[in-house]
Amino acid sequence: MTSPQAELKLFLQRRTEEGWAEGFAAAITDAQETCLAVYEGETAATLNGERVGIGPDTRFNVGSVTKPVTATLLAKLVEAGELTLADKVRSIIPEYPFEDADLFHLLSHSAGYDNDSAKPERPLVQDGEAGRRAYFDAICRIPDRKREPGQSVLYYTEGYVILADVIERVAGMELGRFARETLFDPLGMTRSTFDVAAVREDSVVFPIAPDGRAMLELADWATTGDSGLYTRAEDLLKLGRLFLNGGAAEDGKAVLHERTVRWLLADASAGRFNQTPAFWVKGAEDRYGCFGDLHSPSAVGHTGFSGCMLWIDPEYGAAGAILTNSARLHEDWRRYKRINNRLLSLATGRSL
């Protein structure tokens, strides 16, 4: 009889042969432990061009899977009573040009912007804090909105750049440090960082664009909050277990309050956008097209341009991570659905 591990490995090998990605890290956990994990393939998308095998410690740029992490950091400030999602952006960033947009509008991509809005060049690590601050200020001052806030979802990744600025102003420290102190260290997410400079010489693989080009320029980009988290599958599963365990880390210590977890997992848009304060919601109809058919309607998650996804299914007591460095996988979100269906159908655990 073939083991679930062998079946998942064969499934991912076939997807590699079909050109979805050069390799995968795919894993699923219940509330206590990882139930199934497979690391498959190799890539030369490294800074020195050395071909490396994908393994348990391989770190990926997870793209917009960064966004739920940024939102969770914002939730820590909500817990502390430092802000609410109904707060107007201008109340925290006085130079912000609009009086009507609040923090939830930015979280849910309903602030009226879209990705066609004019934007400055991304800040570089070598530009230092002055260059990064200039970028934040430029994003906050963009006057081009397509609609009034709250009308509809228009995906705008730089909304999370503004949210990172909010976090830093309220917390009084840089985003990466705040993440390390309040989330990564308490959860034991030892391979997670916003600091690309710290991982340049480590086992990091960079995204590959659809044309096959390794996007090594990302090694020079500064922390912005909407993308650029470098992490591994097991670290993302630790974050998933945090939500499955009501905010407790593996050592039993509270990282988030149980009420905060319920809030972050619940649709905050009255069903209009299928959006919690941190995640997309599958709902009765998967309007995002990335959740598995086998997920429950309560499943939440987010994808990233580099072919990555984190999801949490509180009804089934499970969380899963798909990590690749392939923008080709991300071109067709039904591929996430197929991988998620396979993970859910093969995994066995206490709650699955």
BAZAVEX-742462 format. One record per residue: residue in one letter; x, y, z of N, C-alpha, C in turn. Coordinates in steps of 0.02 Angstrom, whole numbers, plus 32768, in hexadecimal, padded with zeros to 4 digits. Last residue first. Layout:
BEGIN
AXYZXYZXYZ
...
This chain:
BEGIN
L7E5C831F82327E4F831E81EA7E1F82E781D6
S7E80831982B67E42833B82A67E2D8333825D
R7EF482CC82BB7EC382C882F27E8082E582E0
G7F0B829182127F2182B282507EEA82AC8283
T7F3F827C816D7F1C825F81A67F37827F81E5
A7F3482AF80C37F4982BB81077F1E82958139
L7EFD829F80457F318270805B7F41827680A4
S7EA08301802F7E8B82BC80257EBE828A803E
L7EE7837880447EAF836780717E9A831E806A
L7F4583727FDB7F5B837580207F23835D804F
R7EEE83747F6D7F19833A7F787F3183397FC0
N7EB283F17F797E8883B57F7A7EB283777F8A
N7F2584417F697F0184407FA97ED484037FAF
I7F4384297EE37F7384157F177F5084117F5A
R7ECF845E7EA87EDF84187E9F7F1184007ED3
K7ED384E57ED07E9A84BB7EE27EAC84727EDE
Y7F4885117E917F44850F7EDA7F0C84E17EF0
R7F1785057E0F7F4F84DB7E247F5384D87E70
R7EBE85687DFF7EA285247E067ED984F37E1B
W7F0685D97DE37EFA85CA7E2A7ED785877E34
D7F8485F17D7D7F4385CE7D7B7F3485B67DC1
E7FF786357D9F7FD1864C7D647F8C862C7D60
H803D85F77E03800D862B7E167FE386447DDB
L809685A97DBF806085887DE4802985BB7DF2
R80EB860E7D9180C385E77D61808A85C37D84
A8135863B7DF880FC86647DE480D186417DB1
S817E85D67E69816785D67E23812B86037E19
N81B5859F7ED881D085DF7EC181BC85EB7E79
T813E85647F528168855B7F18818A859E7F0B
L80DE851D7FD08114854C7FC1813885367F82
I804F85108029806B84FE7FE880A085327FD9
A800C84D780C0803A8505809F805184E6805D
G7F7B84CE812C7FA884B580F97FD284EB80DA
A7F20849081B87F3F84C881957F7184AB8163
A7E8B8458820E7EC5844D81E47EE0848F81C8
G7E098443823F7E428442826B7E8384378246
Y7D99845381F47DBB841281EF7DF9840D821B
E7D7984D582167D4684A1821C7D65845C821C
P7DEB852281F87DDA8515823E7DA584DF8247
D7E63851B818F7E1E8504818C7E0884F281D3
I7ED28585813F7EBD856A81807E748558817B
W7F5D859580CE7F15859380DD7F0B85738122
L7FCF85E380647FC285CD80A97F7785CB80B1
M802D85D07FD07FEC85D97FF07FF085BF8038
C808B86017F3D808685ED7F83803F85F87F9D
G80C086397EC780A785F57EC880A185D97F0D
S80E286BC7ED18118868D7EC5810286447EC8
F807487067EF8808587057EB180BA86D07EA0
G800E86AC7F6E804486DA7F5F805C86D17F18
T7F6E86A07FC67FA186897F987FD786BF7F90
H7F1B8675805E7F3486A980307F6A86898004
G7E89864880C17ECC864280A87EE0867C807C
V7E0D85DE810F7E28862080FF7E6F861680E5
A7D76857E81177DBE858281097DD285C980F7
S7CF0856E81257D11859981557D5C85A08149
P7CC5851080C77CB8855780BA7CDB858680E9
S7D50849980BF7D0F84AF80D87D0484F880C6
H7DA1845080307DA0847E80697D59848C807F
L7D92840A7FBC7D8A83E57FFA7D8F84108038
D7DB384617F597D6D844B7F5C7D5F84297F9F
G7E2884D97F9B7E1684977F827DCB848B7F85
F7E3885837F637E2B85527F977E18850F7F77
C7E3E85D87EF77E7C85B77F0B7E7285827F41
G7DD3862B7ED47DE885F77EA67E2785D27EB9
Y7D8E86927F0F7DD4869D7F007DF186677ED3
R7D0F86667F277D16869C7EF67D5F86AA7EE5
D7CC985DD7F487D0F85F17F497D1B86277F15
E7C3985E97FA57C5385E97F607C9A86047F61
A7C3185EA802D7C0885B980087C1D85B37FC0
G7CDE8608805F7C968613805E7C7185DE8037
K7D6B862980637D4E8602802D7D03860F8028
V7DB086C780847D858691809C7D6A866B8060
W7E528710809C7E18870380717DF186C8808F
F7E87876081387E87872C81057E4C873480D4
A7E7D87C3819B7EBF87AB81877EC0877D814A
P7DFA87E781B87E2E881B81BF7E73880481A8
T7DB0878D812C7DB8879981737DE987D3817B
Q7D45878E80A37D8587A880BD7D8187AD8109
N7CDF8790803D7CFE875380567D4387628072
F7C9E880580217CE087FD80037D0087BA8014
R7C1E87F5805C7C25881B801D7C67880B7FFA
G7C0D87BB80D87C068791809D7C1187B4805B
A7C30881D81327BE9880B812C7BDD87E380EC
S7CB6882381437C9A884C810D7C50883F8102
A7CFA87D081947CEC881381AF7CCA8840817C
D7CF7872981B97CEA875A81847CD5879C81A3
A7D7186F382307D2B86FF821E7D25873481E7
L7DF386EA825B7DDA86B582307D9386C18216
L7E07875582B07E30875182747E18871C8243
W7DAD873383177DA2877082EF7DC8876C82AE
R7DEA86C3834D7DA686BE83317D9886F98302
V7E61870183797E6286CC83467E1E86C58325
T7E30875583DB7E52877283A17E5387408369
R7E0186FB84387DD0872584167DEF874683D8
E7E7A86C484647E4B869A84407E1786C3841B
H7F07872E84457ECE871B846E7E9E86F28444
L7FA686EE84127F6B871684047F3487008434
V7FFB86A78462801886D884357FE28708841E
A8007865384FA7FDA867884CD800286AA84A4
K805E85B88507805985FF8516802E862284E2
G806E853584DC803285468503802A858F8514
D80D0851A848680E1851384CD80A7852684FB
E8098853B840D80A084F4841D80B384E88466
A802585C48433805F85A684138066855E8429
A7F7885ED841F7FAE85D384487FE785B8841D
G7F09861183D57F3A864583E57F74862E840E
G7EBC859E83BF7E9F85D683E47ED1860B83FA
N7EF78540836E7EFA853783B77EE4857483DE
L7EF0856B82ED7ECA852F82FE7EC68524834A
F7F4A85D682F07F0385E382E67ED885A782F9
L7FC2859083057FAF85C683337F6485D3832E
R7FC8853F82947FB5852082D47FA385548308
G7FF385A182377FB1858282317F9A85628272
L807385B78267804385EE82687FFD85D38262
K80A58539824B80A4855082918073858B8299
L809E853C81C18071850E81E5806E85208230
L8104859681A780BF85AA8198808D857C81BB
D816F854581CE8161858381F3811A859B81E6
E816984E1816C815C84D081B2814E850E81DC
A818B852780F58149850A80FE813A84FE8148
R81E485C5811481E0857F80FE819A8563810E
T8204866C80D781F3863B810981F185F680EA
Y8205871780C6822A86DB80B4821E86A780EB
L819B8794808A81AA876780C281CE872A80A6
G817A87E1801A81BE87E0803081CC87B98070
S80EB88508027810E8816800B81528813802B
D80BC88B68073808C8896804680A888568027
G812A88E180BE80EE88CA80E080BA88AA80B4
T81AC890B809A81738937808C8131891F80AA
T825B890C80A1821D88F380BF81E4892480B4
A82B18921800182A8892C8049826489118060
W830688BC7F8A82CB88E27F9E82C588E77FE9
D836A886D7F5C837C88B37F6B834188DC7F84
A833587F57F3B836687F57F71837B883C7F85
L82EC880B7ECB82C8880E7F0B82F8880D7F46
E833D87F27E61833A88377E788315883E7EBA
L832B87717E3A835E877D7E6C835E87C57E86
M82C6871A7DFB82BB875F7E1182EB87707E4A
A82F286BF7D6E82F586C17DB782F387097DCE
R828886A67CE482BD86CF7D0282B986CC7D4E
G821F86687CA78257863F7CBC828F86657CDD
D81AE86B07C8F81DD86AA7C57821C86837C69
P816F86B57D0D815486887CD98183867F7C9D
A81FA86BA7D8481C486D97D5D81AB86A87D28
I821D866E7E19822B866B7DD181EE86877DAD
P825886A87EB9822386987E89823C86987E41
F82E686597F0782C286947EF2828D86817EBD
V830F86027F99830385FF7F5182D6863A7F3E
V838C85F480128352861A7FFA834B86107FAF
S83EC85C4807983C8859B8049838685BC8035
D8450865D808184338620809D840E85FA8066
E847886D7805B84A886A18052848E865E806C
R84088727807A842387258036845186EA8029
V83CD874080F183C686FC80D683E486F58091
A83D987C2811683F08790814583EF874A8129
A839B880880B383E3880E80B8840087D880E6
V831487F680CB833487CF8096837F87D2809A
D82B887F1814E82F9880F813F831D87E4810A
F824A87B7817D823F87EA814A828188058130
T824A8706819E8265874981A6824E8777816E
S8253866481E2822A869881C5824886DD81D1
R828585FA8227829C860381E28275863981BD
T824785EE82A0828E860082A082A9860E825A
M81C985FE82ED81D0860482A48217861C8296
G819F85F3837081D685C9835981DD85C8830E
L8142864A839D8129860F837B816185DF8366
P818F86B283D58162868C84008148864C83E0
D81D686DC835C81F886BD839481C8869683C2
F8168870D8309819786D982F381B986B6832D
L811C876D835E80FF8734833A813286FD832C
T815D87D483A1811787C583B480FC87868394
E81E087DF837081D487E083B8818E87C683CB
R81D487D782E3820087A9830781EC87A58351
A817F884382C8816B87FE82B7819487CC82DE
F81CF88AD82F2818E88A183138176885A8306
R823788A182968244889882DD8204888A8303
G81F288BB821E8214887C82288222886E8271
L81C3894282328195890A822A81B688C78239
E820F89A682B3820C898E826E81E4894D826A
M81AA89FB833081E489D4831A81D989BB82D3
G81358A2F836181738A52837081B18A2A835F
A80B48A09834B80DE89DD8375811F89FE8388
V80888A7282F980658A64833880918A3B8367
R80E28A72828D80D58AB082B280B68AA282F6
E80DA89EC826381198A07827B81108A4782A3
I805489E1823B806F89B7827080AE89D5828D
V80508A4081D280258A48820D80428A208248
D80A78A04817880B88A46819480908A5281D3
A805B8994815B809C898B817B80B389CC819B
L7FF189D4811A7FE589B3815A802689A5817F
I803289FC80A680188A2F80D3800B8A118118
V804A897F8073808389AA8081806D89E180B2
Y7FCB8954805C7FEE893680958030895880A3
G7FAC899B7FEB7F8689A980277FA8898D8065
E7FF489647F84801589987FAC7FEC89AF7FE7
T7F9C890D7F437FCE88F17F717FED89267F9D
Y7EFE890A7F277F31893E7F297F65892A7F5B
Y7E6D88D87ED87EAB88C17EF77EE188F67EEF
L7DDD89157F057E0B89207ECE7E5189117EEA
V7D3D88F47F3B7D8388E07F427DA888ED7F01
S7CCF897F7F5C7CE089407F3D7D2A89317F49
Q7CB189E67FB97C8389D57F837C90898F7F66
G7D0C8A1180177CD789E4802C7CA889CE7FF5
P7D348AB67FDC7D428A7B80057D038A528015
E7D118ADD7F2F7D0D8AEE7F767D1A8AAF7F9F
R7D8A8ABA7EAC7D488ABA7ECA7D4B8AD27F12
K7E0B8AD07E827DD88AC27E4F7D928AC97E6B
R7E848B4B7EAE7E578B157EC27E218B0D7E8D
D7F168B997EBE7EED8B7A7E8A7EC48B407EA5
P7F758BD47F0E7F328BF17F0E7F008BCE7EE0
I7FEB8B987F7F7FCE8B8D7F3C7F868BA67F3B
R80258BA27FFA800E8BE07FDC7FEF8BD67F96
C80568B26801F801F8B43804780018B808026
I80BF8B177FC480848AEC7FBE80498B0B7FE3
A81188B787FF780FE8B7F7FB380BF8B557FA9
D81358B44807581148B85807080F58B8E802B
F81768ACC805181388ACB807881128B0C8070
Y81E68B06800F81B78ADB7FEA81748AD8800F
A82248B478078820E8B6E803E81DC8B478015
R82448ADA80C882138B0B80E181F98B3680A8
R82A58A9E807782678A7A808782318AAA809F
G83088AFE807982E98AEC803A82A78AC88045
A83268AFF810283108B3D80E282EC8B2D80A0
E83558A7F811D83148A93813882FA8AD28118
G83A78A4B808283A18A5580CA835B8A6C80DF
D83CA8A2A800583B28A6F800F83A78A7F8059
Q83E589A58005841E89D3800B84098A1C8013
V8366896D7FF283888965803283BF8999803A
L82F489D97F9B832989A87F9C834A89A77FE1
P824489EE7F7882828A027F9982B589C97F9A
R81F989F37ED5820289D27F15824489E87F36
E81C38A8D7E8C81EC8A517E8A81F48A357ED1
P81158AC27EA5815E8ACD7EA081838A8A7E9C
K80848AB57E3C80A98AA27E7980F38AB07E6F
A7FDE8AD17E0580258AE17DFF80488AD47E41
S7F6C8A487DFE7F7F8A887E1A7FCA8A947E12
D7F4E89CA7DDA7F6289F67DA47F768A3C7DBD
N7F1F89867E477F66897E7E387F7C89A67DFB
D7EB389FD7E9C7EC089BF7E797F0989BE7E63
Y7E568A3F7F2A7E8F8A3D7EFC7E8A89FF7ED0
G7DEF8A307F857DE18A547F487E1A8A577F17
A7DFA89DF7FF07E068A267FFC7DFD8A507FBE
S7DF289577FF67DB5897B7FE47DBB89C67FF0
H7E4A88F880257E5289127FE07E1489367FC8
S7E4388DB80AA7E1688B7807D7E1A88CD8035
L7E9F893280E67EA688EA80EF7E7E88C380BB
L7E6889AF80C27EA9899B80A87EB2894F80AD
H7DF089AA810A7DEE89B580C27E30899F80A2
F7E2089A1818C7E028966816D7DFC896E8122
L7E4B8A2581A27E7C89EF819D7E5F89B0817E
D7DF18A9781347E068A7D81757E348A41816B
A7DD98B2D80D87DF18AE880D97E078AD3811F
D7DB68BB580DD7D818B8380E47D9A8B3C80E9
E7E168C1480C37DF98C1481067DCD8BD78112
F7EB18C07806E7E698BFC806F7E4F8BF680B6
P7F3F8C13806D7F168C46804B7ECA8C3F8053
Y7FAB8C1280FA7F818BEA80CD7F4B8C1780AF
E7FEC8C5A815A7FF58C6F81157FCD8C4680E3
P7FD08C1781D37FB08C5881C57FB78C6E817D
I7FAF8B8181FB7FDE8B9E81CA7FC08BE081B3
I7F498B7682567F8B8B5A82677FC18B76823A
S7EDD8BB0821E7EE68BBB82667F2A8BA2827D
R7EDB8B81819C7EF78BC481A87F028BD281F2
V7E968B0A81A87EDE8B08819A7EFE8B4B81AB
K7E248AFD822D7E358B1981ED7E818B1981E4
D7DF48A67827D7E1B8AA5827E7E2A8ABC8238
A7DBC89EC82777D928A2482617DB78A668263
L7E16899A82B17E13899982687DE589CE824C
T7E6D89F483327E3689CA831C7E3589CB82D0
L7EFB89F983A37ED58A0F83697E9A89E1835F
E7F2889D1841E7F4B8A0983FE7F268A2283C0
G7F01896284657ED9899E846B7EF789DB844A
A7F4188ED84507F60891B84817F38895B848A
E7EF688B783E87EF48899842B7F0D88C98460
V7F27890A83827EE1890E83957ED888F183DB
L7FA888DD837C7F9E892283927F54892E83A4
K7F92885E834B7FB38865838B7FA988AB83A8
A7F5F887C82CD7F30886383017F5088668346
L7FD2889A82887FA388D082967F7388BC82CE
L80018818827E8026884882A67FFB888582B7
T7FA187E782267FA487CB826A7FCC87F98298
A7FC2883081B47F81883B81D47F80881F821B
T804087F78197803A883F81A77FF8884E81CB
V80118776817B803F878181B3803D87CA81C8
P7FC18788810A7FA2877381497FCF877B8186
K802E87B680B07FF787E280C67FD387C98105
T808587528087809B878280BA806087A980D8
V804D871D801D803F86F9805B805A87218096
S808187667FB5804987837FDA803087588014
G811F871C7FBF80F4874D7F9F80BE87667FCD
V817886C77FFA813486AF7FF5810486E47FD9
N821086907FD381EC86D07FD481A386BF7FC8
F824386048037822686207FFA820F86678007
R82C085988077829685D4807F828285EF803B
T82D384F380A982D68522807282A6855B807D
D82C98491810882E184D2811E82E6850580E6
P829A841D80C68273843980FD8289847F8112
G82C88441801882C384188053829D843B808B
I82F9843A7F7382C784567FA182BD84277FDB
G83A484457F458368841F7F4E833984417F7F
V83F184BC7ED983E584A17F1C83A584787F1C
R846F84FB7E73843184D37E75842A84B27EBA
E84A985A07E7984B3855B7E8D847185367E90
G849E86257E61848E85F87E2A849885AF7E3A
N84AD86797EC984EA86657EA784DE86347E6E
L8426868B7EEE845086C57EDE848F86B27EB8
T83BC86177E9783DF862E7ED2840E86667EBD
A837385B97E44836085FF7E4D837B86187E90
A838185357E2783BE855D7E2683AF85A77E2E
T832D84B27E7F832C84EF7E58837185117E5B
E82CE84197E93830984437E9E8306847F7E6F
G825A83A47EE3827783CB7EAE82B483F37EC2
E81F983A87F77820683887F36822683B97F06
Y81BC8377800C81EA83A77FEE820683877FAF
V812B8362806A815483498034817D83838018
A80D0833080F880FA836380D98126834280A4
L8050831B816C806B8306812C8093833F810E
C8037834D81EA801D830B81D9803E82EF819A
T807D83A5826D807B839D8225806883558214
E801383B882FE805183A782DC804683A28291
Q7F9C83EF83377FD483DC8361801683D4833A
A7F37840C82DF7F44843E83137F83842E833C
D7F8383D082477F4983D982727F5C840982AA
T7FCA840481A97FCE83F781F17F8983F4820F
I802483EA81127FE483F581347FEC83E0817D
A8088842280878080840380C9803C841580E5
A81058430800D80BD842D801A80B18406805A
A817384797FA9816D84657FEF812284687FFE
F81AE844F7F04817984617F33818E84517F7A
G81F284807E6281ED84587E9E81BB84757ECF
E81DE84C57DF18219849A7DF38217846C7E30
A813184C07DB9816884DB7DE281A384AD7DDC
W80E384947D5080C684C27D8180FD84E57DA8
G810D84377CF08126847C7CEC810784AC7D1D
E80F283B37CF580C383DB7CCE80D784257CCB
E815183897D4F815883757D09812B839D7CDB
T811483BA7DC2815483D57DAC816083C67D63
R80A783677DCA809B83AE7DBF80DB83D17DA8
R80EA82EF7DE480C582F77DA580B683407D97
Q811B830C7E63814A82FE7E2C812783077DE9
L80A383147EAA80CA83517E9F80FF83477E68
F807C828C7EA7805082C07E8D807782FF7E7C
L80E882527EEA80DB82417EA480AE82767E83
K80D4828B7F69811282967F44810982887EFA
L805882567F8C805F829E7F83809E82AE7F5B
E807B81CE7F94804881E47F64804D822F7F57
A80D981CD7FFA80ED81B97FB780BB81D17F83
Q808781F8806480C3821D805380D8820D800B
P80268192806C801281D58058804E82008043
S806B80F9802480618127805B8049816A8041
T801F806E7FD3804780AA7FCD803780DA8007
M802A7FC48000800080008000802D803F8000
